[in-house]
Amino acid sequence: SSLASLVMASLLTSIDSIIQKFDTSATPASIAYHDDHLQEDCKTQPQTSSDIETTQSDHHHLSISCKQTQLPGWSFSFDVANILYSKRSQLQDIKVLESNIFKRVLLIDGQIQSSTRDEFIYHEALTHPAMTCHPHPQNVFIGGGGEGATAREVLKHSSVQQLVSCDIDNSVIEVSKAYLPSMFAACTDDARMKLHIGDAAKFMYEYRGPAFDVIIMDIVDPSDAGPGIVCYFREFFECCKRNLSSNGVLVVQSTACSLLLYHECFTVIVNTLKNVFPDVVPYTAYVPSFYAQWGFTMAFKQAQPKWFKNAAEIDRRLDRKLGGTNGAETLRFYDGETHMQMVHLPKFLRKAIEKETRVMSKKTPYYQY
């Protein structure tokens, strides 16, 4: 009996030590990091991880999960196999998790930004429609996109001579280089890419260089706590329009547009762009790790090309732009047929866009929950 008690006590001690390793109140020094430099850099930082939940059931089962809240009373979660990185930069909380479902996952301020399992859907959808619609994009600007995947997609286009990528937080870039090489590695040695650390809105307002053929806004969702909301204001879109070439294209990630979420910001962003540009096209793609249909909006300084809804022509242009007769085959998500599906919105969303009257501006900001 005493031997059994000792064994049980030892077992409980071992389990408690495992729980402590993943306890969200612990400091990052207790978490197994895989990069010596980042580990040393994080040891003195307290870990604030309200998005990581640890649960324990009678010492027989231990699980750690990441909870994502869509609306009050509606959330989803996924199991986390490991916490690779967790630290607060000067601007935001940054985490890289490992998940059996989504592989490596980048979270900023508790919200999923990308997962290596499905990021190709989001980044191809954001990038290639606009890059294909412009006849010969040479000078391209990306606002945000610190993980590098948007730049990776832009640089697949042989016509690009210069890509200016501007992200406000250098920590996101360094973490992505270390932990998300499938996203950032393609940009590292490409001389066409010019990386600028700073506020994308400030950069655009102060820019006096050659006009951009394509501007891609890969900014975090508008929130009352985040610095990126100014990049959704009408004033900013007017500045983008001034900095576009004569047949330039602006594309904006436009937040969730599922049935229960579109009213928050998606239709507002679309309507705001309609108040600035003569031709605006919203489109969508389902991103599993976002647990939602996701919205994007293209805005044309002149007009969408006549072949915009011709799948065969889109495939032909993709082949040419991506460097060969089978250039489109290098993409995993986007092609002419997918393009057709993305730009045909469901009836409820078309009606909501028609009825929307709100405009995002400095005086009238709107926030994603």
C-alpha positions in Angstrom: 0.0 0.0 0.0 2.8 2.4 0.9 4.7 1.5 -2.3 1.5 2.2 -4.3 1.2 5.6 -2.6 4.8 6.5 -3.4 4.3 5.5 -7.1 1.0 7.5 -7.2 2.7 10.6 -5.6 5.6 10.3 -8.1 3.2 10.1 -11.0 1.2 13.1 -9.9 4.4 15.1 -9.4 5.5 14.3 -13.0 2.1 15.2 -14.4 2.1 18.5 -12.4 5.5 19.4 -13.9 4.0 18.8 -17.4 1.0 20.9 -16.6 3.3 23.7 -15.4 5.2 23.5 -18.7 2.1 24.5 -20.6 0.4 26.6 -17.9 -0.4 30.0 -19.4 0.6 31.7 -16.2 4.2 30.5 -16.6 6.9 32.6 -18.2 8.2 31.8 -21.6 11.4 30.4 -19.9 9.3 27.3 -19.1 8.2 26.7 -22.7 10.3 24.7 -25.1 11.7 27.1 -27.7 13.6 25.9 -30.7 15.7 28.9 -31.5 18.5 29.8 -29.1 18.5 33.5 -30.0 14.8 33.9 -29.6 14.8 31.8 -26.4 17.4 34.1 -24.8 15.5 37.1 -26.0 12.3 36.0 -24.4 13.4 34.8 -21.0 12.8 38.1 -19.3 9.4 38.7 -20.8 6.2 37.8 -19.0 3.9 35.7 -21.1 0.4 37.1 -21.6 -1.7 34.5 -23.5 -5.3 34.9 -22.9 -5.9 33.1 -26.2 -4.2 29.9 -24.9 -6.4 27.7 -22.7 -5.1 24.8 -20.6 -7.5 22.2 -19.4 -6.9 19.3 -17.0 -9.2 16.4 -16.3 -8.4 14.3 -13.2 -4.7 14.1 -14.0 -5.4 11.5 -16.8 -5.7 13.8 -19.8 -3.9 17.0 -20.5 -4.7 19.2 -23.5 -3.9 22.7 -24.6 -6.0 24.5 -27.2 -6.2 27.8 -29.0 -9.6 29.4 -28.8 -10.8 31.9 -31.5 -13.9 33.9 -30.7 -15.9 35.1 -33.7 -18.8 36.7 -31.9 -20.0 36.6 -28.3 -21.2 33.1 -27.7 -19.6 31.7 -30.9 -16.0 30.5 -30.9 -13.9 27.6 -32.2 -10.7 26.0 -31.0 -8.0 23.7 -32.2 -5.5 21.6 -30.3 -2.0 22.9 -29.9 0.9 20.5 -30.0 3.6 22.9 -29.1 4.3 26.6 -28.5 7.3 27.5 -30.6 7.3 31.2 -29.8 5.5 33.6 -27.5 6.5 37.2 -26.9 5.0 40.7 -26.8 6.8 43.1 -29.1 6.5 46.9 -28.6 3.3 46.8 -30.6 1.5 43.5 -30.3 1.5 40.0 -28.9 3.1 37.4 -31.3 2.8 33.7 -31.1 3.8 30.8 -33.3 2.0 27.5 -32.4 2.2 24.0 -33.8 -1.0 22.2 -34.6 -1.6 18.7 -36.0 -4.5 20.2 -38.0 -3.1 23.6 -39.2 0.7 22.9 -38.9 2.5 26.1 -37.9 0.2 29.0 -36.9 1.0 32.7 -36.5 -1.2 34.6 -34.1 -1.1 38.3 -33.5 -2.9 39.6 -30.5 -4.6 36.3 -30.1 -6.0 36.1 -33.6 -4.9 33.7 -36.4 -3.0 35.5 -39.2 -1.7 32.5 -41.2 -1.3 28.8 -40.9 1.1 26.9 -43.1 -1.6 24.3 -43.8 -3.9 26.7 -45.7 -2.2 30.1 -46.1 -1.8 29.5 -49.8 -5.6 30.0 -50.2 -5.6 33.4 -48.5 -2.4 34.7 -50.1 -3.1 33.5 -53.6 -6.6 35.0 -53.4 -5.3 38.3 -52.1 -2.5 38.6 -54.7 -3.1 37.0 -58.0 -6.4 38.5 -59.2 -5.0 42.1 -59.0 -1.6 41.1 -60.4 -3.4 39.3 -63.3 -5.8 42.2 -64.0 -3.0 44.7 -64.4 -1.5 44.3 -67.9 2.2 44.6 -66.8 2.7 45.3 -63.1 6.3 46.5 -62.5 6.1 48.5 -59.3 4.1 46.9 -56.4 3.5 48.0 -52.8 2.4 45.7 -50.0 1.1 47.2 -46.7 1.5 44.7 -43.9 2.2 41.1 -44.8 5.1 40.7 -42.4 5.1 36.9 -42.7 6.3 37.3 -46.3 3.8 35.1 -48.1 2.1 38.0 -50.0 5.5 39.1 -51.2 6.3 35.5 -52.2 3.2 35.4 -54.4 4.0 38.9 -56.0 7.5 37.9 -56.8 6.3 34.9 -58.9 5.3 37.5 -61.5 8.2 38.0 -63.9 7.1 41.6 -64.8 7.8 42.9 -61.3 10.9 45.1 -61.1 10.4 46.5 -57.6 8.3 45.4 -54.7 8.1 47.7 -51.6 6.9 45.8 -48.6 6.0 47.9 -45.5 5.2 46.4 -42.1 5.0 48.2 -38.9 6.5 45.5 -36.7 10.0 44.1 -37.4 9.4 41.4 -34.8 6.8 39.8 -37.0 9.3 39.7 -39.8 12.1 38.2 -37.7 9.8 35.6 -36.2 8.5 34.6 -39.6 12.0 34.2 -40.9 12.9 31.9 -38.0 9.6 29.9 -37.8 7.7 30.3 -41.0 10.4 29.7 -43.7 7.8 28.4 -46.3 6.3 31.9 -46.2 9.3 34.2 -45.9 12.2 32.3 -47.5 11.3 33.1 -51.1 11.7 36.8 -50.4 15.1 36.7 -48.6 17.4 36.8 -51.6 15.3 38.5 -54.2 16.8 41.9 -55.0 13.5 43.2 -56.3 12.1 43.4 -52.8 12.6 46.5 -50.7 11.6 46.0 -47.1 10.5 49.0 -45.1 9.8 48.9 -41.4 7.2 51.5 -40.5 3.6 52.6 -40.7 2.1 51.7 -44.1 -0.3 54.6 -43.9 2.4 57.1 -43.1 4.5 55.7 -45.9 1.7 56.0 -48.4 0.9 59.6 -47.3 4.5 60.7 -47.6 5.4 58.7 -50.8 6.6 60.8 -53.7 8.2 58.1 -55.9 7.1 56.4 -59.1 3.4 55.4 -59.2 2.5 51.9 -58.1 0.8 49.5 -60.6 -0.6 47.4 -57.8 -1.1 48.2 -54.1 -1.9 45.2 -51.9 -3.2 46.0 -48.4 -2.5 42.9 -46.2 -3.3 44.7 -42.9 -4.8 43.1 -39.8 -8.5 43.5 -39.3 -9.7 47.0 -38.2 -9.9 47.0 -34.4 -10.1 49.7 -31.8 -6.8 48.6 -30.3 -4.8 48.1 -33.5 -2.7 50.6 -35.5 -4.0 49.3 -38.8 -7.5 50.7 -38.8 -6.3 53.9 -40.5 -5.6 51.8 -43.6 -9.3 51.2 -44.0 -10.3 54.9 -43.9 -11.6 56.7 -47.0 -8.8 59.2 -46.6 -6.2 56.5 -46.9 -7.9 54.9 -50.0 -7.9 58.4 -51.6 -4.1 58.5 -51.0 -3.7 55.1 -52.5 -5.6 56.2 -55.6 -3.3 59.1 -56.0 -0.2 56.8 -55.8 -1.5 54.3 -58.4 -0.5 54.4 -62.1 -3.2 55.3 -64.6 -4.5 51.7 -64.9 -3.5 50.7 -61.3 -5.3 48.3 -59.1 -5.7 48.4 -55.3 -6.7 45.2 -53.4 -7.6 45.1 -49.7 -8.1 42.2 -47.4 -11.7 43.0 -46.3 -12.3 40.7 -43.2 -14.8 37.9 -42.7 -17.9 38.0 -44.9 -19.8 34.9 -43.7 -23.5 35.2 -43.0 -23.1 36.2 -39.4 -20.0 38.4 -39.8 -20.3 40.5 -43.0 -22.2 43.3 -41.4 -19.3 44.2 -39.1 -16.8 45.5 -41.6 -16.9 43.8 -44.9 -19.7 45.7 -46.5 -18.4 48.9 -45.0 -15.0 48.4 -46.6 -16.6 47.7 -49.9 -18.8 50.7 -49.8 -15.9 52.9 -48.6 -13.9 51.9 -51.7 -17.0 52.6 -53.9 -16.9 56.2 -52.6 -13.3 56.6 -53.9 -12.9 54.3 -57.0 -15.0 54.1 -60.2 -15.0 50.3 -60.4 -14.9 48.0 -57.3 -15.1 44.2 -57.2 -15.6 42.3 -53.9 -14.8 38.6 -53.9 -14.4 35.8 -51.4 -12.6 32.6 -50.5 -13.1 30.2 -47.7 -10.0 29.9 -45.4 -10.4 26.9 -42.9 -8.1 28.3 -40.2 -10.1 31.6 -40.2 -13.2 29.4 -39.8 -15.0 31.8 -42.2 -15.6 32.9 -45.7 -13.1 35.7 -46.2 -13.6 38.9 -48.1 -11.3 40.8 -50.5 -12.0 43.9 -52.5 -10.3 45.0 -55.7 -10.6 48.7 -56.7 -9.7 49.8 -60.2 -8.4 53.3 -61.0 -10.1 53.0 -64.4 -12.1 49.9 -65.0 -11.8 46.1 -64.7 -10.5 44.5 -67.9 -13.1 43.3 -70.4 -12.0 39.7 -69.9 -12.4 39.9 -66.2 -15.0 37.1 -66.2 -13.4 34.9 -68.8 -11.8 31.9 -67.1 -9.8 30.8 -70.2 -8.3 34.2 -70.7 -7.3 34.4 -67.0 -5.6 31.1 -67.3 -3.8 32.2 -70.4 -2.6 35.4 -68.8 -1.5 33.6 -65.6 0.6 31.2 -67.7 2.3 34.1 -69.4 2.8 36.1 -66.2 4.1 33.2 -64.2 6.8 32.3 -66.7 5.7 29.6 -69.0 3.0 27.6 -70.7 2.1 25.9 -67.4 2.7 28.9 -65.2 -0.8 28.7 -63.6 0.0 25.1 -62.5 2.5 26.5 -60.0 -0.4 27.8 -58.0 -2.4 25.6 -55.6 -5.6 27.6 -55.4 -6.0 30.4 -57.9 -6.9 29.9 -61.6 -9.6 31.0 -64.0 -12.2 28.7 -62.8 -11.5 29.6 -59.1 -11.7 33.3 -60.1 -15.2 32.8 -61.4 -16.3 31.2 -58.2 -14.7 33.9 -56.0 -16.3 36.9 -57.8 -19.8 35.4 -57.8 -21.2 36.3 -54.4 -24.3 34.8 -52.7 -27.5 36.7 -52.9 -27.6 37.8 -49.3 -24.1 39.3 -49.6 -24.9 41.1 -52.9 -28.1 42.6 -51.3 -26.2 43.7 -48.2 -23.6 45.5 -50.3 -26.3 47.2 -52.3 -28.0 48.5 -49.1 -24.8 49.5 -47.3 -24.5 53.2 -46.7 -21.7 53.4 -44.0 -18.3 54.8 -45.0 -15.2 54.2 -42.9 -13.3 57.4 -42.1 -11.4 59.2 -39.4 -14.7 60.5 -38.0 -16.6 57.3 -38.5 -14.4 54.2 -37.7 -16.0 50.7 -37.6 -14.4 47.8 -35.8 -14.3 44.0 -36.3 -15.2 42.2 -33.1 
